[in-house]
Amino acid sequence: MALVPDKDRGGAAESSLVSELSSAVAGDADLALARGGDDAAFTRLVEPLRPELHAHCYRMLGSTHDADDALQDALLRAWRGLDGFAGRGSLRAWLYTVATRTCLDLVEARGRRALPMDLGPSSAHAVVGDAPLTEVAWLGPYADAGLGAGPAGPGARYEQREAVELAFVAALQHLPGNQRAALLLFEVLGFSVAEIAAIMDTSTTSVNSALARARRIVAEKVPSPSQQQTLRKIGDARVRDVVHRFAQALERGDADALITLLVEDVTWSMPPLPHWYHGLAAVTDFAVRIPLTACGSWRHLPVSANGQPAVACYLRPDVTGEHLPWAVNVLTLRDDRIAEVTAFIGTEHFTRFGLPASLP
């Protein structure tokens, strides 16, 4: 292998430095323009940070819809209060301050999001005619296409995709808002305790106390290893095979093929339906009596949701017409089998994933 001459390495470093300086100058210019009322300059400043800010709002709130509202409100607050950004810290940190405080207001107003297992015990047999429970604020899926793979900050413990996994986001919903925010800012985004105290307008003692309590609850509720660790161990080809076989079993109504993919203590839930199933016998009874035989014709598309493999399910309830959006099934794997199926029922989820409105 030929070595790169020192002058070439120096040239590359110089080019990188020039690029960074150019970006900084452009950022300073846009900041000055934005402070003068130029909304296009403000958009240029915040647009690169929008995906990670939106993910932060989702982690705080457990709902893509609520995250949309929170981010829109936060950016409006930031635009109106831009003169309050002194420039002593980074724009990113200041925007996280505004977004976190906006989310804390929503957490206080709307409460926490739930999954069916938060409401009561599992059902031993299929519940035919289960009706949506509309008065519950349900946890929703997250389209993770814009998320990176590594940590969001140099001091972060969680990877970006680990921090939107269903188990983690569901566990966060059991925390009060201040503990939720402290954990996310420290473990996911890599802010220091002092920075978090400033963001939340509290003391470092309060932040450390919130962190200790939050870590204890999350450790109790989030299994190890994470889905990202499991998926890497299994490998992409095997994950695709499991997803394909799961979809094929549903489309063919093949109970035996489905059962071979499931662990003994598998769970299957379908928010906003309140009933859920735990264990191979209960899940098999549900699957055989309802999706495999009683619903109609299924078609499926593989997607990624919450950093996990998922299947978009389209249903044609009769013998004519197209297959229409029904649910996004997020799969949680253990080794190379399915430990949880979380079927988020609702056509509203499909637009966020960029999925077609129907399948032939």
QUISUL-V24386 format. One record per residue. N is the residue number from 1. PHI is phi as a letter, one per 20 degrees, with the letter a starting at -180 (* if undefined). D_CENTER is the distance of its C-alpha to the mean C-alpha in Angstrom with 1 decimal. Layout:
n=N phi=PHI d_center=D_CENTER
n=N phi=PHI d_center=D_CENTER
//
This chain:
n=1 phi=* d_center=42.6
n=2 phi=f d_center=44.0
n=3 phi=e d_center=43.2
n=4 phi=e d_center=42.0
n=5 phi=g d_center=44.8
n=6 phi=g d_center=44.3
n=7 phi=f d_center=44.9
n=8 phi=f d_center=42.1
n=9 phi=f d_center=39.7
n=10 phi=f d_center=41.0
n=11 phi=f d_center=40.6
n=12 phi=f d_center=36.9
n=13 phi=f d_center=36.2
n=14 phi=f d_center=38.2
n=15 phi=f d_center=36.3
n=16 phi=f d_center=32.9
n=17 phi=f d_center=34.4
n=18 phi=f d_center=35.7
n=19 phi=f d_center=32.4
n=20 phi=f d_center=30.7
n=21 phi=f d_center=33.6
n=22 phi=f d_center=33.4
n=23 phi=f d_center=29.8
n=24 phi=f d_center=30.6
n=25 phi=f d_center=33.6
n=26 phi=f d_center=31.8
n=27 phi=f d_center=29.2
n=28 phi=f d_center=32.1
n=29 phi=f d_center=33.7
n=30 phi=f d_center=30.8
n=31 phi=f d_center=30.4
n=32 phi=f d_center=34.1
n=33 phi=f d_center=33.8
n=34 phi=f d_center=30.9
n=35 phi=f d_center=32.8
n=36 phi=e d_center=35.6
n=37 phi=o d_center=33.7
n=38 phi=e d_center=32.4
n=39 phi=f d_center=29.1
n=40 phi=f d_center=28.7
n=41 phi=f d_center=29.0
n=42 phi=f d_center=26.3
n=43 phi=f d_center=24.0
n=44 phi=f d_center=24.8
n=45 phi=f d_center=24.0
n=46 phi=e d_center=20.5
n=47 phi=g d_center=19.3
n=48 phi=f d_center=18.5
n=49 phi=e d_center=16.3
n=50 phi=g d_center=14.5
n=51 phi=g d_center=11.4
n=52 phi=f d_center=10.8
n=53 phi=f d_center=12.0
n=54 phi=f d_center=9.7
n=55 phi=f d_center=6.6
n=56 phi=f d_center=8.9
n=57 phi=f d_center=9.7
n=58 phi=f d_center=6.5
n=59 phi=f d_center=6.6
n=60 phi=f d_center=10.2
n=61 phi=d d_center=10.3
n=62 phi=m d_center=7.9
n=63 phi=b d_center=8.7
n=64 phi=f d_center=8.4
n=65 phi=f d_center=12.2
n=66 phi=f d_center=12.6
n=67 phi=f d_center=10.5
n=68 phi=g d_center=12.9
n=69 phi=f d_center=15.8
n=70 phi=f d_center=15.1
n=71 phi=f d_center=14.8
n=72 phi=f d_center=17.9
n=73 phi=f d_center=19.7
n=74 phi=f d_center=19.0
n=75 phi=f d_center=20.3
n=76 phi=f d_center=23.2
n=77 phi=f d_center=24.0
n=78 phi=f d_center=23.8
n=79 phi=f d_center=26.1
n=80 phi=f d_center=28.5
n=81 phi=d d_center=28.6
n=82 phi=f d_center=28.7
n=83 phi=f d_center=32.2
n=84 phi=f d_center=30.8
n=85 phi=e d_center=29.0
n=86 phi=f d_center=31.9
n=87 phi=n d_center=30.7
n=88 phi=f d_center=31.3
n=89 phi=d d_center=27.7
n=90 phi=e d_center=25.2
n=91 phi=f d_center=23.8
n=92 phi=g d_center=20.2
n=93 phi=f d_center=21.0
n=94 phi=f d_center=22.6
n=95 phi=f d_center=19.7
n=96 phi=f d_center=17.3
n=97 phi=f d_center=20.2
n=98 phi=f d_center=20.3
n=99 phi=f d_center=16.5
n=100 phi=f d_center=16.4
n=101 phi=f d_center=19.6
n=102 phi=f d_center=18.5
n=103 phi=f d_center=15.5
n=104 phi=f d_center=18.0
n=105 phi=f d_center=20.3
n=106 phi=f d_center=17.8
n=107 phi=g d_center=17.0
n=108 phi=f d_center=20.7
n=109 phi=e d_center=21.4
n=110 phi=d d_center=18.9
n=111 phi=m d_center=18.3
n=112 phi=d d_center=15.4
n=113 phi=e d_center=13.3
n=114 phi=c d_center=14.5
n=115 phi=d d_center=14.4
n=116 phi=g d_center=17.9
n=117 phi=f d_center=18.8
n=118 phi=f d_center=18.7
n=119 phi=e d_center=21.5
n=120 phi=r d_center=24.1
n=121 phi=f d_center=25.3
n=122 phi=f d_center=24.7
n=123 phi=e d_center=27.2
n=124 phi=f d_center=29.7
n=125 phi=c d_center=30.5
n=126 phi=f d_center=29.0
n=127 phi=e d_center=28.9
n=128 phi=f d_center=30.4
n=129 phi=m d_center=29.8
n=130 phi=g d_center=26.8
n=131 phi=d d_center=26.0
n=132 phi=g d_center=22.8
n=133 phi=e d_center=22.6
n=134 phi=e d_center=22.0
n=135 phi=e d_center=22.8
n=136 phi=e d_center=19.6
n=137 phi=e d_center=16.5
n=138 phi=e d_center=13.9
n=139 phi=f d_center=10.3
n=140 phi=c d_center=8.6
n=141 phi=f d_center=6.4
n=142 phi=c d_center=4.2
n=143 phi=f d_center=6.7
n=144 phi=d d_center=6.2
n=145 phi=g d_center=10.0
n=146 phi=e d_center=10.6
n=147 phi=e d_center=9.2
n=148 phi=f d_center=12.0
n=149 phi=e d_center=12.8
n=150 phi=e d_center=14.6
n=151 phi=f d_center=14.4
n=152 phi=e d_center=13.9
n=153 phi=b d_center=17.3
n=154 phi=f d_center=20.5
n=155 phi=d d_center=20.4
n=156 phi=f d_center=16.8
n=157 phi=e d_center=16.6
n=158 phi=e d_center=13.0
n=159 phi=f d_center=11.9
n=160 phi=f d_center=9.1
n=161 phi=f d_center=7.4
n=162 phi=g d_center=8.7
n=163 phi=e d_center=7.1
n=164 phi=d d_center=3.4
n=165 phi=g d_center=5.9
n=166 phi=g d_center=7.0
n=167 phi=f d_center=10.1
n=168 phi=f d_center=9.1
n=169 phi=f d_center=7.1
n=170 phi=f d_center=10.1
n=171 phi=f d_center=12.5
n=172 phi=g d_center=11.7
n=173 phi=f d_center=12.8
n=174 phi=e d_center=16.2
n=175 phi=d d_center=16.9
n=176 phi=f d_center=18.9
n=177 phi=g d_center=17.5
n=178 phi=f d_center=19.6
n=179 phi=f d_center=18.5
n=180 phi=g d_center=14.8
n=181 phi=f d_center=15.5
n=182 phi=f d_center=17.9
n=183 phi=f d_center=15.7
n=184 phi=f d_center=12.9
n=185 phi=f d_center=15.6
n=186 phi=e d_center=17.6
n=187 phi=e d_center=15.6
n=188 phi=e d_center=12.6
n=189 phi=d d_center=14.6
n=190 phi=n d_center=18.0
n=191 phi=f d_center=20.0
n=192 phi=f d_center=23.2
n=193 phi=g d_center=24.3
n=194 phi=f d_center=26.8
n=195 phi=f d_center=24.3
n=196 phi=f d_center=22.0
n=197 phi=g d_center=25.2
n=198 phi=f d_center=26.0
n=199 phi=f d_center=22.6
n=200 phi=e d_center=22.8
n=201 phi=l d_center=26.6
n=202 phi=b d_center=27.5
n=203 phi=e d_center=29.3
n=204 phi=f d_center=28.2
n=205 phi=f d_center=29.5
n=206 phi=f d_center=27.2
n=207 phi=f d_center=24.2
n=208 phi=f d_center=25.4
n=209 phi=f d_center=25.9
n=210 phi=f d_center=22.5
n=211 phi=f d_center=21.0
n=212 phi=f d_center=23.3
n=213 phi=f d_center=22.4
n=214 phi=f d_center=18.7
n=215 phi=f d_center=19.0
n=216 phi=f d_center=21.3
n=217 phi=f d_center=19.2
n=218 phi=f d_center=16.0
n=219 phi=f d_center=18.4
n=220 phi=f d_center=19.8
n=221 phi=d d_center=16.7
n=222 phi=d d_center=14.6
n=223 phi=f d_center=16.5
n=224 phi=c d_center=17.8
n=225 phi=f d_center=17.5
n=226 phi=f d_center=13.8
n=227 phi=f d_center=12.5
n=228 phi=f d_center=12.8
n=229 phi=f d_center=16.4
n=230 phi=f d_center=17.1
n=231 phi=f d_center=16.2
n=232 phi=f d_center=18.3
n=233 phi=f d_center=21.1
n=234 phi=f d_center=21.2
n=235 phi=n d_center=21.1
n=236 phi=g d_center=19.8
n=237 phi=f d_center=22.9
n=238 phi=f d_center=22.7
n=239 phi=f d_center=19.0
n=240 phi=g d_center=20.1
n=241 phi=f d_center=23.1
n=242 phi=f d_center=21.3
n=243 phi=f d_center=19.2
n=244 phi=f d_center=22.4
n=245 phi=f d_center=24.4
n=246 phi=f d_center=22.1
n=247 phi=f d_center=22.2
n=248 phi=f d_center=26.0
n=249 phi=f d_center=26.7
n=250 phi=f d_center=25.3
n=251 phi=f d_center=27.2
n=252 phi=e d_center=30.4
n=253 phi=m d_center=30.2
n=254 phi=e d_center=30.8
n=255 phi=f d_center=30.2
n=256 phi=f d_center=31.6
n=257 phi=f d_center=29.3
n=258 phi=f d_center=26.3
n=259 phi=f d_center=27.6
n=260 phi=f d_center=28.1
n=261 phi=e d_center=24.4
n=262 phi=d d_center=23.5
n=263 phi=f d_center=24.1
n=264 phi=f d_center=26.6
n=265 phi=d d_center=24.3
n=266 phi=g d_center=21.6
n=267 phi=c d_center=19.8
n=268 phi=c d_center=19.0
n=269 phi=c d_center=17.6
n=270 phi=b d_center=17.2
n=271 phi=g d_center=16.0
n=272 phi=e d_center=17.9
n=273 phi=f d_center=20.7
n=274 phi=f d_center=21.6
n=275 phi=e d_center=23.1
n=276 phi=b d_center=21.5
n=277 phi=c d_center=23.2
n=278 phi=c d_center=23.6
n=279 phi=n d_center=25.8
n=280 phi=f d_center=27.2
n=281 phi=f d_center=30.0
n=282 phi=f d_center=28.1
n=283 phi=f d_center=25.3
n=284 phi=f d_center=28.2
n=285 phi=g d_center=30.1
n=286 phi=f d_center=27.3
n=287 phi=f d_center=26.5
n=288 phi=f d_center=30.2
n=289 phi=e d_center=31.1
n=290 phi=c d_center=28.3
n=291 phi=f d_center=26.0
n=292 phi=f d_center=28.5
n=293 phi=c d_center=31.6
n=294 phi=d d_center=31.3
n=295 phi=e d_center=28.7
n=296 phi=p d_center=30.1
n=297 phi=e d_center=29.2
n=298 phi=d d_center=25.7
n=299 phi=c d_center=24.4
n=300 phi=b d_center=21.1
n=301 phi=c d_center=19.0
n=302 phi=f d_center=16.8
n=303 phi=b d_center=13.3
n=304 phi=c d_center=10.1
n=305 phi=b d_center=6.9
n=306 phi=l d_center=4.0
n=307 phi=m d_center=6.9
n=308 phi=c d_center=9.3
n=309 phi=f d_center=12.3
n=310 phi=b d_center=12.4
n=311 phi=c d_center=15.4
n=312 phi=e d_center=16.0
n=313 phi=d d_center=19.0
n=314 phi=d d_center=21.9
n=315 phi=c d_center=24.8
n=316 phi=d d_center=28.5
n=317 phi=f d_center=30.1
n=318 phi=c d_center=33.7
n=319 phi=e d_center=35.7
n=320 phi=d d_center=35.6
n=321 phi=n d_center=33.1
n=322 phi=e d_center=29.7
n=323 phi=e d_center=26.6
n=324 phi=d d_center=24.2
n=325 phi=g d_center=20.4
n=326 phi=c d_center=19.8
n=327 phi=b d_center=16.4
n=328 phi=d d_center=13.3
n=329 phi=e d_center=13.8
n=330 phi=e d_center=11.1
n=331 phi=d d_center=13.3
n=332 phi=d d_center=13.4
n=333 phi=d d_center=16.4
n=334 phi=c d_center=19.1
n=335 phi=l d_center=21.6
n=336 phi=d d_center=21.9
n=337 phi=c d_center=21.6
n=338 phi=e d_center=19.1
n=339 phi=e d_center=18.6
n=340 phi=b d_center=16.2
n=341 phi=d d_center=15.8
n=342 phi=d d_center=13.5
n=343 phi=e d_center=14.8
n=344 phi=e d_center=13.2
n=345 phi=e d_center=16.5
n=346 phi=q d_center=17.0
n=347 phi=f d_center=18.1
n=348 phi=f d_center=16.0
n=349 phi=f d_center=12.8
n=350 phi=f d_center=14.8
n=351 phi=f d_center=15.6
n=352 phi=f d_center=12.1
n=353 phi=e d_center=12.1
n=354 phi=m d_center=15.6
n=355 phi=e d_center=17.2
n=356 phi=f d_center=20.9
n=357 phi=f d_center=22.3
n=358 phi=a d_center=24.4
n=359 phi=c d_center=25.7
n=360 phi=f d_center=29.5
//
